[in-house]
Amino acid sequence: MQNLLDTVNNTVKNTVNSTREKHELPFTVYSSVKEQKLLNVPIVKPLLIVILNGDKALGKDSELICHAGDFIFLSDSSTITIRNIPKNKEYLALLIEFDYQDFDGLQISEFNQKNYYIGKTTPILAICLQQFVESAEWAPKPVLSLRKKEIIALLCHLGHQEILSMVGNPQIGNRLHDMFCAQGFNTLTIEHICEQLAMSESTLRRKLKLEGTSVQEIKDQARLGLGLDLLQTTHHAIGLIAEKCGYQSQSRFTDRFKGRFGLTPSELRKTKMAG
């Protein structure tokens, strides 16, 4: 576990000191020195969170607590309230988001009765995760995809097959979310969306309504999710982050961010700074 912790810490330092964009990495590292409380955090795809230092509390009343050495696997259909709680002056977690093709060849349960699964990060799993983090520096995307499949296969081998019951079928909303993140929030028009999805606007809106969402809701969720990620993983100015998320003003971004997550971007940034 200590080797994994050291590897993740070194990766954070290398990323901060390089010009490489965070989104090129197949994982994310979240850290803080003060407690963070975030409301309505969207989980768009199946997500593995490995707690390396500190505690993570989940739920409106912090019903679930994960400690250092635990992992939690979250469903792709959940929105959750979280608290990241430093211990010994730091909270640190490794996050790996999985694509649906990463589960190809595995028996996926049709019944998704839970939105989470909690387990222990054993030495074998820690080695596998460490190798995955290290390989991000050199491996091409096809190899990294195989490494993700390796992580899932190992979790199942270690007795955590229940994670397979939390993988839903990819929906139109998931595809649209990816399109916004990849192609931009202001340049991607409804005409371009319909063309790429090969469906009419009325069909698109009808299918999204059946999924309980809309084009605007997905756009808002995607841009605020990106904002949260950039605030957690970069030192970019808040104004620049607002621009990257498609907002014309920092104040509009701040208002929407606080309305979604319960705190302002500046307040979140302060949790990452020593007093």
Contacts in CASP RR format, 6 or more apart in sequence:
PFRMAT RR
TARGET T0000
AUTHOR 0000-0000-0000
METHOD contacts of the structure
MODEL  1
MQNLLDTVNNTVKNTVNSTREKHELPFTVYSSVKEQKLLNVPIVKPLLIV
ILNGDKALGKDSELICHAGDFIFLSDSSTITIRNIPKNKEYLALLIEFDY
QDFDGLQISEFNQKNYYIGKTTPILAICLQQFVESAEWAPKPVLSLRKKE
IIALLCHLGHQEILSMVGNPQIGNRLHDMFCAQGFNTLTIEHICEQLAMS
ESTLRRKLKLEGTSVQEIKDQARLGLGLDLLQTTHHAIGLIAEKCGYQSQ
SRFTDRFKGRFGLTPSELRKTKMAG
1 52 0 8 1.000
1 69 0 8 1.000
1 121 0 8 1.000
1 123 0 8 1.000
1 126 0 8 1.000
3 126 0 8 1.000
3 127 0 8 1.000
3 130 0 8 1.000
4 50 0 8 1.000
4 52 0 8 1.000
4 94 0 8 1.000
4 121 0 8 1.000
4 126 0 8 1.000
4 127 0 8 1.000
4 129 0 8 1.000
4 130 0 8 1.000
4 133 0 8 1.000
5 52 0 8 1.000
5 53 0 8 1.000
5 92 0 8 1.000
7 130 0 8 1.000
7 133 0 8 1.000
7 134 0 8 1.000
8 29 0 8 1.000
8 52 0 8 1.000
8 92 0 8 1.000
8 94 0 8 1.000
8 133 0 8 1.000
9 92 0 8 1.000
11 25 0 8 1.000
11 29 0 8 1.000
11 133 0 8 1.000
11 136 0 8 1.000
12 29 0 8 1.000
12 31 0 8 1.000
14 137 0 8 1.000
15 22 0 8 1.000
15 25 0 8 1.000
15 29 0 8 1.000
15 233 0 8 1.000
16 235 0 8 1.000
22 28 0 8 1.000
22 229 0 8 1.000
22 230 0 8 1.000
22 233 0 8 1.000
22 234 0 8 1.000
25 136 0 8 1.000
26 96 0 8 1.000
26 132 0 8 1.000
26 136 0 8 1.000
26 144 0 8 1.000
26 147 0 8 1.000
26 148 0 8 1.000
27 94 0 8 1.000
27 95 0 8 1.000
27 96 0 8 1.000
27 97 0 8 1.000
27 132 0 8 1.000
27 133 0 8 1.000
27 136 0 8 1.000
28 94 0 8 1.000
28 95 0 8 1.000
28 96 0 8 1.000
28 97 0 8 1.000
28 229 0 8 1.000
28 232 0 8 1.000
28 233 0 8 1.000
29 92 0 8 1.000
29 93 0 8 1.000
29 94 0 8 1.000
29 95 0 8 1.000
29 233 0 8 1.000
30 84 0 8 1.000
30 91 0 8 1.000
30 92 0 8 1.000
30 93 0 8 1.000
30 95 0 8 1.000
30 232 0 8 1.000
30 233 0 8 1.000
31 90 0 8 1.000
31 91 0 8 1.000
31 92 0 8 1.000
31 93 0 8 1.000
31 232 0 8 1.000
31 272 0 8 1.000
32 84 0 8 1.000
32 86 0 8 1.000
32 90 0 8 1.000
32 91 0 8 1.000
32 271 0 8 1.000
32 272 0 8 1.000
33 86 0 8 1.000
33 89 0 8 1.000
33 90 0 8 1.000
33 91 0 8 1.000
33 271 0 8 1.000
33 272 0 8 1.000
33 273 0 8 1.000
33 274 0 8 1.000
33 275 0 8 1.000
34 86 0 8 1.000
34 270 0 8 1.000
34 271 0 8 1.000
34 272 0 8 1.000
34 273 0 8 1.000
34 275 0 8 1.000
35 83 0 8 1.000
35 84 0 8 1.000
35 85 0 8 1.000
35 86 0 8 1.000
35 91 0 8 1.000
35 271 0 8 1.000
36 82 0 8 1.000
36 83 0 8 1.000
36 84 0 8 1.000
36 91 0 8 1.000
36 268 0 8 1.000
36 271 0 8 1.000
37 81 0 8 1.000
37 82 0 8 1.000
37 83 0 8 1.000
37 262 0 8 1.000
37 263 0 8 1.000
38 81 0 8 1.000
38 82 0 8 1.000
38 83 0 8 1.000
38 84 0 8 1.000
38 228 0 8 1.000
38 261 0 8 1.000
38 262 0 8 1.000
38 263 0 8 1.000
38 268 0 8 1.000
39 81 0 8 1.000
39 260 0 8 1.000
39 261 0 8 1.000
39 262 0 8 1.000
40 79 0 8 1.000
40 80 0 8 1.000
40 81 0 8 1.000
40 260 0 8 1.000
40 261 0 8 1.000
41 79 0 8 1.000
41 80 0 8 1.000
41 81 0 8 1.000
41 82 0 8 1.000
41 228 0 8 1.000
41 261 0 8 1.000
42 79 0 8 1.000
42 221 0 8 1.000
42 225 0 8 1.000
43 74 0 8 1.000
43 75 0 8 1.000
43 76 0 8 1.000
43 77 0 8 1.000
43 78 0 8 1.000
43 79 0 8 1.000
43 80 0 8 1.000
44 76 0 8 1.000
44 97 0 8 1.000
44 174 0 8 1.000
44 177 0 8 1.000
44 221 0 8 1.000
45 76 0 8 1.000
45 97 0 8 1.000
45 98 0 8 1.000
45 99 0 8 1.000
45 100 0 8 1.000
45 174 0 8 1.000
46 73 0 8 1.000
46 74 0 8 1.000
46 75 0 8 1.000
46 76 0 8 1.000
46 97 0 8 1.000
46 98 0 8 1.000
46 103 0 8 1.000
46 163 0 8 1.000
46 166 0 8 1.000
46 167 0 8 1.000
47 73 0 8 1.000
47 74 0 8 1.000
47 76 0 8 1.000
47 95 0 8 1.000
47 96 0 8 1.000
47 97 0 8 1.000
47 98 0 8 1.000
48 71 0 8 1.000
48 72 0 8 1.000
48 73 0 8 1.000
48 74 0 8 1.000
48 95 0 8 1.000
48 96 0 8 1.000
48 97 0 8 1.000
48 98 0 8 1.000
48 151 0 8 1.000
49 56 0 8 1.000
49 66 0 8 1.000
49 71 0 8 1.000
49 72 0 8 1.000
49 73 0 8 1.000
49 74 0 8 1.000
49 93 0 8 1.000
49 94 0 8 1.000
49 95 0 8 1.000
50 69 0 8 1.000
50 71 0 8 1.000
50 93 0 8 1.000
50 94 0 8 1.000
50 95 0 8 1.000
50 96 0 8 1.000
50 121 0 8 1.000
50 129 0 8 1.000
51 66 0 8 1.000
51 67 0 8 1.000
51 68 0 8 1.000
51 69 0 8 1.000
51 70 0 8 1.000
51 71 0 8 1.000
51 72 0 8 1.000
51 92 0 8 1.000
51 93 0 8 1.000
52 68 0 8 1.000
52 69 0 8 1.000
52 92 0 8 1.000
52 93 0 8 1.000
52 94 0 8 1.000
53 68 0 8 1.000
53 86 0 8 1.000
53 87 0 8 1.000
53 88 0 8 1.000
53 90 0 8 1.000
53 91 0 8 1.000
53 92 0 8 1.000
54 67 0 8 1.000
54 68 0 8 1.000
54 84 0 8 1.000
54 85 0 8 1.000
54 86 0 8 1.000
54 87 0 8 1.000
54 88 0 8 1.000
54 90 0 8 1.000
54 91 0 8 1.000
54 92 0 8 1.000
55 65 0 8 1.000
55 66 0 8 1.000
55 67 0 8 1.000
55 68 0 8 1.000
55 85 0 8 1.000
55 87 0 8 1.000
55 91 0 8 1.000
56 65 0 8 1.000
56 66 0 8 1.000
56 72 0 8 1.000
56 82 0 8 1.000
56 83 0 8 1.000
56 84 0 8 1.000
56 85 0 8 1.000
56 91 0 8 1.000
56 93 0 8 1.000
57 64 0 8 1.000
57 65 0 8 1.000
57 66 0 8 1.000
57 82 0 8 1.000
57 83 0 8 1.000
57 85 0 8 1.000
58 64 0 8 1.000
58 65 0 8 1.000
58 66 0 8 1.000
58 72 0 8 1.000
58 80 0 8 1.000
58 81 0 8 1.000
58 82 0 8 1.000
58 83 0 8 1.000
58 116 0 8 1.000
59 80 0 8 1.000
59 81 0 8 1.000
59 82 0 8 1.000
60 81 0 8 1.000
62 83 0 8 1.000
64 72 0 8 1.000
64 116 0 8 1.000
64 118 0 8 1.000
66 72 0 8 1.000
66 118 0 8 1.000
68 87 0 8 1.000
69 120 0 8 1.000
69 121 0 8 1.000
70 118 0 8 1.000
70 119 0 8 1.000
70 120 0 8 1.000
70 121 0 8 1.000
71 118 0 8 1.000
71 119 0 8 1.000
71 120 0 8 1.000
71 121 0 8 1.000
71 125 0 8 1.000
72 116 0 8 1.000
72 117 0 8 1.000
72 118 0 8 1.000
72 119 0 8 1.000
73 116 0 8 1.000
73 117 0 8 1.000
73 118 0 8 1.000
73 155 0 8 1.000
73 160 0 8 1.000
73 163 0 8 1.000
73 166 0 8 1.000
74 80 0 8 1.000
74 115 0 8 1.000
74 116 0 8 1.000
74 166 0 8 1.000
75 112 0 8 1.000
75 114 0 8 1.000
75 115 0 8 1.000
75 116 0 8 1.000
75 166 0 8 1.000
75 167 0 8 1.000
75 168 0 8 1.000
76 166 0 8 1.000
76 167 0 8 1.000
76 168 0 8 1.000
76 174 0 8 1.000
77 112 0 8 1.000
77 115 0 8 1.000
77 168 0 8 1.000
78 115 0 8 1.000
78 116 0 8 1.000
80 115 0 8 1.000
84 91 0 8 1.000
84 93 0 8 1.000
84 271 0 8 1.000
85 91 0 8 1.000
94 129 0 8 1.000
94 133 0 8 1.000
96 129 0 8 1.000
96 132 0 8 1.000
96 148 0 8 1.000
96 151 0 8 1.000
98 148 0 8 1.000
98 152 0 8 1.000
99 145 0 8 1.000
99 148 0 8 1.000
100 167 0 8 1.000
100 168 0 8 1.000
100 170 0 8 1.000
101 145 0 8 1.000
102 145 0 8 1.000
102 148 0 8 1.000
102 149 0 8 1.000
102 152 0 8 1.000
103 149 0 8 1.000
103 152 0 8 1.000
103 164 0 8 1.000
103 167 0 8 1.000
104 149 0 8 1.000
106 152 0 8 1.000
106 153 0 8 1.000
106 156 0 8 1.000
106 164 0 8 1.000
107 164 0 8 1.000
108 164 0 8 1.000
108 165 0 8 1.000
108 167 0 8 1.000
108 168 0 8 1.000
109 164 0 8 1.000
109 165 0 8 1.000
111 165 0 8 1.000
112 165 0 8 1.000
112 166 0 8 1.000
112 167 0 8 1.000
112 168 0 8 1.000
113 165 0 8 1.000
114 162 0 8 1.000
114 165 0 8 1.000
114 166 0 8 1.000
115 166 0 8 1.000
116 166 0 8 1.000
117 160 0 8 1.000
117 162 0 8 1.000
117 163 0 8 1.000
117 166 0 8 1.000
119 160 0 8 1.000
121 129 0 8 1.000
122 158 0 8 1.000
124 154 0 8 1.000
124 158 0 8 1.000
125 154 0 8 1.000
125 155 0 8 1.000
125 158 0 8 1.000
128 150 0 8 1.000
128 151 0 8 1.000
128 154 0 8 1.000
129 151 0 8 1.000
131 147 0 8 1.000
132 144 0 8 1.000
132 147 0 8 1.000
132 148 0 8 1.000
132 150 0 8 1.000
132 151 0 8 1.000
135 143 0 8 1.000
135 144 0 8 1.000
135 147 0 8 1.000
136 144 0 8 1.000
139 147 0 8 1.000
152 163 0 8 1.000
155 163 0 8 1.000
156 163 0 8 1.000
156 164 0 8 1.000
171 211 0 8 1.000
172 197 0 8 1.000
172 204 0 8 1.000
172 207 0 8 1.000
172 208 0 8 1.000
172 211 0 8 1.000
173 208 0 8 1.000
173 211 0 8 1.000
173 213 0 8 1.000
173 218 0 8 1.000
175 197 0 8 1.000
176 193 0 8 1.000
176 197 0 8 1.000
176 208 0 8 1.000
176 215 0 8 1.000
176 218 0 8 1.000
177 218 0 8 1.000
177 221 0 8 1.000
177 222 0 8 1.000
179 188 0 8 1.000
179 193 0 8 1.000
179 196 0 8 1.000
180 188 0 8 1.000
180 218 0 8 1.000
180 219 0 8 1.000
180 222 0 8 1.000
180 223 0 8 1.000
181 222 0 8 1.000
181 226 0 8 1.000
183 192 0 8 1.000
184 246 0 8 1.000
185 219 0 8 1.000
185 222 0 8 1.000
185 223 0 8 1.000
185 245 0 8 1.000
185 246 0 8 1.000
186 246 0 8 1.000
190 201 0 8 1.000
190 204 0 8 1.000
190 215 0 8 1.000
193 204 0 8 1.000
193 215 0 8 1.000
194 200 0 8 1.000
194 201 0 8 1.000
194 204 0 8 1.000
197 204 0 8 1.000
199 207 0 8 1.000
204 215 0 8 1.000
205 214 0 8 1.000
205 215 0 8 1.000
208 214 0 8 1.000
208 215 0 8 1.000
208 218 0 8 1.000
220 256 0 8 1.000
220 260 0 8 1.000
223 245 0 8 1.000
223 246 0 8 1.000
223 247 0 8 1.000
224 245 0 8 1.000
224 256 0 8 1.000
224 257 0 8 1.000
224 260 0 8 1.000
224 261 0 8 1.000
226 244 0 8 1.000
226 245 0 8 1.000
227 241 0 8 1.000
227 244 0 8 1.000
227 245 0 8 1.000
227 253 0 8 1.000
227 257 0 8 1.000
227 265 0 8 1.000
228 257 0 8 1.000
228 261 0 8 1.000
228 268 0 8 1.000
230 236 0 8 1.000
230 241 0 8 1.000
230 244 0 8 1.000
230 245 0 8 1.000
231 238 0 8 1.000
231 241 0 8 1.000
231 265 0 8 1.000
231 268 0 8 1.000
231 269 0 8 1.000
232 268 0 8 1.000
232 272 0 8 1.000
234 241 0 8 1.000
236 244 0 8 1.000
238 250 0 8 1.000
238 253 0 8 1.000
238 254 0 8 1.000
238 265 0 8 1.000
238 266 0 8 1.000
238 269 0 8 1.000
239 250 0 8 1.000
239 253 0 8 1.000
241 253 0 8 1.000
241 265 0 8 1.000
242 249 0 8 1.000
242 250 0 8 1.000
242 252 0 8 1.000
242 253 0 8 1.000
242 254 0 8 1.000
245 253 0 8 1.000
247 253 0 8 1.000
247 256 0 8 1.000
253 265 0 8 1.000
254 264 0 8 1.000
254 265 0 8 1.000
254 266 0 8 1.000
257 263 0 8 1.000
257 264 0 8 1.000
257 265 0 8 1.000
258 264 0 8 1.000
261 268 0 8 1.000
END
